Amino acid sequence: MNRLPGFGASPGVTTSSRSVYHLWQGFSVGAVIVGALVIALMLWSFAFHRRKGDAIPAQTQYHLPLEIIYTVIPILIVIGLFAATLVVENREVANPKTDVNIDVNAFQWGWEFLYPGHNAVVFGQTTQTPVMVMPSNENVHIQLTATDVIHGFYVHDFNFSRYALPGVYNDFTFRAVKNGTFFGQCTQLCGMYHSLMYFRVKVVSPAAYQAWLNSFNNAKAAKAAQAAMSALNQQLSTDVATKPAYGG
């Protein structure tokens, strides 16, 4: 379906997002075909069944073969769409084992990306736009949560969105097949600076990813990461205690 139009969706840069994209194309093509058929039948009816005098036209309301056809065909279409959706959804929620893990925490109004087992931690709020770095062609497990209110983790080119919920961990896995930097944002109205709650996802080669992680493995970086984490946790605790739930 690569030659088909995208009908407004992104082609995707992960294995699951490409499956979602192709499913969307299939749904859209099916909708166009069904819609065109319905419009053609309506126009045909308008053109050939206009009132002609006072004679009653031939009645076909008990045409059994026709009634079976227009009952069975929609059922088969629904079954086909359901089966295709089930296959894609199973790929979307699969969590294969991997050694690459990123803990993502959303808060008013920013993001924290923590890499368990490493000193690497990235965070930023409002205009800072933090960057989540991940390797390409490897399964990357994400554990998503929130500190204060409900946020939305959305990456357009991943065709992916999940709630970030306080006290709840949402787990999912990405496998990016294309390097690059991709736009992300919060999609749930979460307070005064919701419109500035952006982030980026930077997909790099496995070697570049490992080099990036290693850049944190020194005493100075570890101390800076610890200080940053302490400052962030203190700020979040203060914010939760003093701010209205939705930043009014």
NUNU-195024 format. One record per residue: residue number from 1; y negated, x negated, z negated of N, C-alpha, C in turn. Coordinates in pm, whole numbers, plus 50000, padded with zeros to 5 digits. Layout:
N
NODE seq  n_py  n_px  n_pz ca_py ca_px ca_pz  c_py  c_px  c_pz
NODE NUM     Y     X     Z     Y     X     Z     Y     X     Z
...
This chain:
248
NODE seq  n_py  n_px  n_pz ca_py ca_px ca_pz  c_py  c_px  c_pz
NODE   1 50121 49919 50000 50000 50000 50000 49874 49915 50000
NODE   2 49887 49785 50029 49772 49697 50023 49667 49732 50128
NODE   3 49708 49796 50239 49613 49831 50343 49545 49964 50315
NODE   4 49588 50033 50215 49526 50160 50181 49398 50136 50102
NODE   5 49303 50229 50105 49183 50215 50022 49218 50225 49875
NODE   6 49130 50172 49791 49155 50173 49647 49116 50301 49578
NODE   7 49044 50390 49646 49000 50519 49589 48927 50498 49456
NODE   8 48847 50390 49449 48764 50367 49331 48827 50281 49223
NODE   9 48954 50244 49235 49022 50165 49134 49021 50017 49171
NODE  10 49039 49931 49071 49048 49787 49094 49189 49751 49139
NODE  11 49203 49657 49234 49338 49614 49276 49419 49551 49164
NODE  12 49350 49505 49059 49419 49449 48944 49449 49302 48957
NODE  13 49448 49232 48842 49478 49089 48840 49593 49058 48745
NODE  14 49659 49162 48691 49778 49144 48610 49893 49220 48676
NODE  15 50015 49187 48636 50131 49254 48696 50127 49405 48671
NODE  16 50097 49444 48548 50095 49587 48516 49978 49658 48582
NODE  17 49862 49590 48591 49746 49656 48651 49766 49678 48800
NODE  18 49840 49591 48865 49869 49612 49007 49964 49729 49026
NODE  19 50058 49745 48932 50145 49862 48939 50066 49991 48920
NODE  20 49971 49988 48826 49884 50104 48803 49802 50133 48929
NODE  21 49753 50029 48991 49672 50044 49113 49753 50110 49224
NODE  22 49874 50064 49246 49958 50122 49351 49996 50267 49317
NODE  23 50019 50294 49189 50046 50432 49149 49926 50521 49179
NODE  24 49806 50472 49148 49684 50547 49175 49669 50573 49325
NODE  25 49698 50471 49406 49692 50490 49550 49789 50599 49593
NODE  26 49912 50597 49541 50010 50698 49576 49965 50838 49537
NODE  27 49911 50851 49416 49859 50981 49372 49746 51028 49464
NODE  28 49656 50935 49497 49540 50972 49579 49582 51013 49719
NODE  29 49676 50939 49778 49724 50975 49912 49792 51111 49909
NODE  30 49874 51134 49807 49939 51264 49793 49838 51376 49779
NODE  31 49731 51351 49700 49628 51454 49682 49556 51483 49813
NODE  32 49529 51377 49892 49462 51396 50021 49548 51479 50115
NODE  33 49679 51449 50119 49770 51522 50208 49780 51669 50168
NODE  34 49801 51693 50038 49812 51831 49990 49680 51905 50013
NODE  35 49569 51840 49982 49439 51903 50001 49412 51935 50147
NODE  36 49446 51842 50237 49426 51866 50379 49512 51982 50428
NODE  37 49636 51990 50379 49725 52099 50418 49671 52235 50371
NODE  38 49623 52239 50247 49567 52364 50193 49444 52406 50273
NODE  39 49356 52312 50302 49236 52345 50380 49273 52393 50521
NODE  40 49373 52325 50583 49416 52364 50717 49473 52507 50716
NODE  41 49552 52540 50615 49607 52675 50606 49498 52779 50582
NODE  42 49399 52742 50501 49287 52835 50478 49210 52860 50607
NODE  43 49179 52752 50680 49105 52768 50805 49186 52847 50907
NODE  44 49317 52818 50911 49404 52894 51001 49402 53043 50967
NODE  45 49408 53073 50837 49404 53213 50794 49270 53277 50828
NODE  46 49161 53204 50808 49028 53258 50841 49016 53288 50990
NODE  47 49073 53197 51071 49054 53208 51216 49144 53315 51279
NODE  48 49267 53326 51232 49364 53413 51300 49396 53542 51226
NODE  49 49340 53559 51109 49369 53681 51033 49241 53752 50991
NODE  50 49141 53741 51075 49020 53819 51050 49050 53966 51075
NODE  51 48970 54049 51015 48991 54192 51031 48969 54233 51176
NODE  52 49069 54302 51229 49062 54351 51367 49090 54501 51366
NODE  53 48982 54576 51356 48999 54721 51346 49049 54761 51210
NODE  54 49108 54881 51204 49157 54933 51077 49307 54923 51062
NODE  55 49375 54858 51157 49521 54847 51149 49560 54747 51041
NODE  56 49665 54780 50968 49716 54691 50864 49802 54582 50930
NODE  57 49772 54452 50904 49850 54344 50968 49992 54339 50912
NODE  58 50076 54266 50982 50216 54249 50938 50219 54184 50800
NODE  59 50306 54240 50713 50317 54191 50576 50438 54097 50564
NODE  60 50417 53980 50495 50525 53881 50481 50549 53844 50335
NODE  61 50516 53935 50241 50527 53899 50100 50671 53886 50052
NODE  62 50768 53930 50127 50907 53918 50083 50987 53828 50179
NODE  63 50920 53724 50229 50985 53628 50317 51053 53523 50229
NODE  64 51182 53544 50200 51253 53461 50102 51255 53312 50137
NODE  65 51291 53273 50261 51291 53129 50292 51154 53064 50269
NODE  66 51046 53133 50307 50912 53077 50289 50878 53063 50141
NODE  67 50917 53162 50062 50890 53156 49918 50968 53042 49852
NODE  68 51090 53017 49897 51169 52905 49843 51103 52772 49879
NODE  69 51055 52762 50001 50992 52637 50046 50869 52605 49963
NODE  70 50779 52705 49946 50656 52671 49875 50675 52669 49723
NODE  71 50794 52699 49675 50826 52680 49533 50893 52546 49511
NODE  72 50988 52512 49597 51067 52390 49579 50984 52265 49608
NODE  73 50905 52266 49715 50829 52146 49752 50733 52102 49641
NODE  74 50652 52191 49580 50567 52144 49468 50647 52089 49351
NODE  75 50763 52149 49323 50846 52098 49213 50893 51956 49244
NODE  76 50936 51932 49369 50981 51799 49407 50866 51698 49400
NODE  77 50747 51741 49438 50630 51652 49430 50602 51613 49285
NODE  78 50605 51712 49195 50581 51685 49053 50687 51592 48996
NODE  79 50814 51615 49030 50922 51528 48982 50901 51385 49031
NODE  80 50864 51369 49158 50841 51236 49213 50725 51165 49144
NODE  81 50615 51235 49123 50500 51175 49055 50533 51140 48910
NODE  82 50610 51226 48845 50649 51200 48706 50737 51075 48698
NODE  83 50834 51064 48789 50924 50949 48788 50847 50819 48813
NODE  84 50756 50821 48910 50676 50701 48939 50588 50664 48820
NODE  85 50529 50764 48755 50446 50738 48638 50528 50679 48525
NODE  86 50648 50730 48505 50734 50680 48398 50767 50533 48418
NODE  87 50797 50494 48541 50829 50353 48571 50709 50264 48540
NODE  88 50590 50304 48584 50470 50223 48563 50433 50219 48415
NODE  89 50443 50330 48345 50411 50334 48203 50504 50244 48123
NODE  90 50632 50241 48159 50726 50153 48088 50688 50006 48106
NODE  91 50640 49970 48224 50593 49833 48245 50467 49805 48163
NODE  92 50382 49907 48153 50255 49890 48083 50274 49867 47934
NODE  93 50371 49934 47873 50389 49924 47728 50495 49823 47688
NODE  94 50557 49756 47786 50659 49656 47753 50593 49538 47681
NODE  95 50663 49484 47582 50614 49369 47507 50719 49260 47505
NODE  96 50737 49188 47617 50836 49081 47619 50797 48968 47523
NODE  97 50897 48893 47476 50870 48785 47383 50788 48675 47450
NODE  98 50698 48617 47374 50612 48512 47427 50561 48426 47313
NODE  99 50523 48303 47345 50465 48213 47245 50313 48216 47248
NODE 100 50255 48292 47339 50109 48300 47350 50063 48429 47284
NODE 101 49989 48416 47174 49944 48532 47097 49794 48523 47071
NODE 102 49728 48637 47082 49585 48645 47052 49561 48768 46966
NODE 103 49497 48748 46852 49458 48860 46766 49314 48897 46798
NODE 104 49292 49022 46835 49159 49069 46874 49109 49167 46770
NODE 105 48990 49141 46719 48929 49229 46620 48793 49277 46671
NODE 106 48774 49408 46674 48646 49466 46715 48567 49505 46590
NODE 107 48437 49487 46597 48351 49524 46484 48214 49561 46538
NODE 108 48133 49626 46455 47997 49659 46496 47911 49533 46492
NODE 109 47868 49480 46604 47895 49522 46740 47934 49397 46815
NODE 110 48061 49361 46804 48106 49239 46868 48257 49227 46865
NODE 111 48304 49107 46900 48448 49082 46914 48484 48947 46853
NODE 112 48605 48944 46798 48661 48820 46744 48797 48797 46809
NODE 113 48819 48677 46862 48946 48641 46924 49005 48524 46846
NODE 114 49117 48548 46781 49182 48449 46695 49316 48411 46757
NODE 115 49345 48282 46761 49468 48232 46821 49561 48181 46710
NODE 116 49658 48262 46666 49745 48223 46554 49816 48090 46580
NODE 117 49822 48006 46475 49887 47877 46488 49795 47768 46539
NODE 118 49670 47804 46570 49573 47707 46619 49443 47726 46543
NODE 119 49354 47628 46556 49223 47640 46494 49125 47719 46579
NODE 120 49171 47764 46694 49083 47829 46789 49044 47969 46741
NODE 121 48916 47992 46734 48863 48125 46706 48732 48139 46782
NODE 122 48718 48251 46850 48597 48279 46928 48543 48414 46885
NODE 123 48414 48421 46857 48356 48551 46824 48211 48553 46868
NODE 124 48161 48673 46883 48021 48692 46920 47987 48839 46907
NODE 125 47859 48867 46894 47815 49005 46880 47688 49029 46959
NODE 126 47665 49156 46990 47552 49205 47072 47536 49119 47197
NODE 127 47432 49035 47204 47403 48963 47329 47483 48834 47346
NODE 128 47575 48803 47255 47646 48674 47262 47763 48675 47360
NODE 129 47823 48790 47388 47931 48805 47486 48039 48698 47472
NODE 130 48129 48711 47373 48235 48611 47355 48336 48614 47469
NODE 131 48411 48505 47482 48508 48490 47590 48648 48474 47533
NODE 132 48740 48559 47575 48881 48546 47539 48951 48466 47647
NODE 133 48999 48348 47614 49066 48260 47710 49216 48285 47704
NODE 134 49280 48295 47820 49424 48316 47825 49481 48248 47949
NODE 135 49610 48208 47945 49670 48139 48059 49719 48238 48164
NODE 136 49723 48192 48288 49776 48274 48396 49927 48255 48407
NODE 137 49993 48356 48465 50137 48352 48491 50221 48329 48366
NODE 138 50169 48374 48252 50243 48373 48126 50218 48504 48054
NODE 139 50319 48551 47981 50301 48671 47901 50211 48638 47781
NODE 140 50109 48719 47761 50014 48698 47652 50016 48823 47564
NODE 141 50060 48808 47441 50068 48921 47348 49936 48938 47275
NODE 142 49882 49059 47279 49756 49092 47214 49783 49186 47097
NODE 143 49726 49154 46981 49730 49245 46867 49587 49288 46839
NODE 144 49560 49416 46858 49423 49470 46855 49401 49557 46732
NODE 145 49289 49535 46665 49250 49619 46553 49098 49624 46545
NODE 146 49045 49696 46444 48900 49706 46425 48869 49696 46277
NODE 147 48748 49653 46247 48706 49634 46108 48645 49760 46048
NODE 148 48567 49834 46127 48484 49938 46069 48508 50077 46128
NODE 149 48475 50096 46256 48491 50227 46320 48579 50211 46443
NODE 150 48602 50319 46514 48684 50315 46635 48606 50250 46749
NODE 151 48670 50152 46812 48612 50087 46930 48712 50101 47045
NODE 152 48668 50066 47166 48756 50071 47283 48760 49935 47351
NODE 153 48880 49881 47370 48900 49752 47438 48931 49782 47584
NODE 154 48839 49746 47675 48855 49782 47815 48822 49662 47903
NODE 155 48913 49631 47998 48890 49527 48097 48909 49592 48234
NODE 156 48802 49600 48311 48804 49672 48438 48910 49618 48534
NODE 157 48912 49486 48553 49003 49428 48652 49148 49426 48603
NODE 158 49170 49461 48477 49306 49475 48425 49354 49620 48432
NODE 159 49263 49711 48475 49295 49854 48475 49355 49895 48340
NODE 160 49288 49853 48234 49349 49866 48102 49245 49905 47998
NODE 161 49284 49998 47910 49200 50037 47798 49287 50077 47680
NODE 162 49246 50034 47559 49317 50072 47436 49214 50093 47325
NODE 163 49248 50185 47234 49166 50202 47114 49184 50083 47021
NODE 164 49073 50041 46959 49078 49948 46847 49049 50030 46722
NODE 165 49149 50045 46636 49141 50138 46523 49143 50063 46391
NODE 166 49055 50099 46298 49056 50034 46166 49190 50057 46095
NODE 167 49249 49949 46047 49374 49959 45972 49497 49981 46057
NODE 168 49484 49981 46189 49597 50004 46279 49603 49888 46379
NODE 169 49726 49842 46409 49744 49735 46507 49806 49791 46634
NODE 170 49733 49776 46743 49786 49813 46874 49834 49686 46944
NODE 171 49959 49685 46984 50019 49568 47048 50043 49593 47196
NODE 172 50008 49497 47278 50034 49507 47422 50040 49366 47480
NODE 173 50086 49357 47605 50105 49226 47668 50043 49225 47806
NODE 174 49970 49119 47836 49915 49095 47969 49991 48981 48036
NODE 175 50003 48989 48167 50049 48875 48247 49958 48865 48369
NODE 176 49856 48783 48357 49758 48768 48465 49817 48681 48576
NODE 177 49791 48719 48700 49843 48645 48814 49730 48584 48896
NODE 178 49609 48591 48844 49493 48538 48915 49396 48477 48816
NODE 179 49352 48355 48843 49252 48291 48758 49114 48348 48785
NODE 180 49029 48344 48683 48893 48393 48700 48839 48444 48569
NODE 181 48716 48491 48572 48650 48548 48455 48624 48695 48482
NODE 182 48666 48781 48389 48664 48925 48412 48589 48997 48300
NODE 183 48521 49104 48339 48432 49177 48249 48509 49270 48156
NODE 184 48467 49273 48030 48524 49365 47933 48415 49427 47847
NODE 185 48443 49542 47788 48343 49609 47706 48408 49708 47612
NODE 186 48330 49752 47515 48372 49862 47428 48345 49993 47501
NODE 187 48442 50085 47496 48428 50211 47568 48420 50332 47476
NODE 188 48409 50309 47344 48394 50418 47250 48258 50406 47181
NODE 189 48182 50515 47182 48050 50514 47120 48066 50478 46972
NODE 190 48016 50361 46933 48045 50309 46800 47920 50277 46719
NODE 191 47804 50317 46769 47685 50293 46690 47567 50246 46774
NODE 192 47466 50196 46705 47337 50166 46767 47347 50067 46884
NODE 193 47426 49960 46869 47430 49857 46972 47560 49859 47052
NODE 194 47618 49976 47063 47740 49992 47142 47720 49942 47285
NODE 195 47604 49967 47343 47580 49931 47483 47576 49780 47505
NODE 196 47569 49701 47398 47566 49555 47410 47699 49491 47371
NODE 197 47800 49572 47348 47927 49521 47297 48017 49479 47413
NODE 198 47982 49367 47474 48055 49315 47589 48141 49195 47548
NODE 199 48236 49161 47633 48311 49037 47621 48360 48998 47759
NODE 200 48416 48880 47772 48474 48834 47897 48617 48787 47871
NODE 201 48700 48802 47971 48835 48745 47968 48840 48636 48074
NODE 202 48867 48515 48029 48874 48401 48121 49020 48359 48137
NODE 203 49072 48374 48258 49211 48337 48287 49211 48201 48354
NODE 204 49284 48107 48295 49289 47970 48347 49435 47928 48363
NODE 205 49458 47814 48424 49594 47763 48440 49653 47730 48303
NODE 206 49786 47730 48288 49846 47694 48159 49801 47558 48108
NODE 207 49787 47461 48198 49743 47328 48156 49601 47333 48101
NODE 208 49512 47405 48170 49373 47417 48124 49366 47493 47992
NODE 209 49453 47593 47976 49458 47669 47851 49500 47579 47735
NODE 210 49602 47497 47757 49648 47407 47652 49541 47305 47616
NODE 211 49471 47255 47717 49362 47161 47691 49251 47228 47610
NODE 212 49224 47353 47641 49121 47428 47567 49163 47444 47421
NODE 213 49291 47478 47397 49339 47490 47260 49330 47356 47186
NODE 214 49369 47248 47256 49368 47116 47193 49228 47072 47153
NODE 215 49127 47126 47221 48991 47088 47187 48951 47133 47048
NODE 216 49026 47226 46992 48998 47274 46857 49076 47196 46750
NODE 217 49171 47113 46795 49262 47047 46701 49206 46913 46653
NODE 218 49092 46920 46589 49037 46802 46522 48968 46850 46396
NODE 219 48943 46759 46306 48890 46795 46175 48757 46868 46184
NODE 220 48671 46821 46275 48539 46882 46288 48551 47025 46338
NODE 221 48637 47046 46440 48654 47180 46495 48718 47273 46393
NODE 222 48817 47222 46320 48883 47305 46218 48785 47347 46110
NODE 223 48699 47254 46067 48600 47287 45965 48500 47389 46017
NODE 224 48458 47371 46143 48363 47466 46202 48426 47604 46216
NODE 225 48553 47609 46256 48621 47737 46271 48635 47807 46137
NODE 226 48669 47730 46033 48684 47789 45899 48552 47842 45849
NODE 227 48445 47765 45871 48313 47810 45827 48269 47934 45903
NODE 228 48296 47936 46033 48260 48052 46113 48336 48176 46069
NODE 229 48465 48159 46040 48545 48272 45995 48494 48324 45862
NODE 230 48461 48235 45771 48412 48277 45639 48280 48352 45653
NODE 231 48191 48299 45738 48062 48365 45759 48080 48502 45822
NODE 232 48170 48511 45921 48194 48638 45988 48252 48741 45892
NODE 233 48353 48700 45815 48416 48793 45720 48317 48841 45615
NODE 234 48229 48751 45570 48128 48791 45473 48030 48890 45533
NODE 235 47990 48863 45658 47897 48954 45725 47959 49090 45747
NODE 236 48088 49092 45790 48155 49219 45813 48169 49298 45685
NODE 237 48199 49230 45575 48211 49299 45446 48078 49361 45406
NODE 238 47969 49288 45429 47835 49339 45397 47801 49457 45485
NODE 239 47832 49447 45617 47802 49554 45710 47875 49682 45674
NODE 240 48004 49670 45641 48084 49787 45608 48030 49855 45484
NODE 241 47980 49775 45388 47931 49830 45261 47794 49895 45274
NODE 242 47712 49846 45370 47573 49891 45373 47537 49982 45490
NODE 243 47615 49976 45601 47577 50053 45720 47638 50192 45718
NODE 244 47566 50292 45773 47630 50421 45799 47746 50400 45896
NODE 245 47844 50489 45892 47965 50472 45970 47939 50450 46118
NODE 246 47836 50512 46173 47809 50497 46315 47672 50434 46341
NODE 247 47628 50353 46249 47510 50271 46273 47383 50348 46299
NODE 248 47368 50463 46239 47251 50544 46266 47122 50483 46218
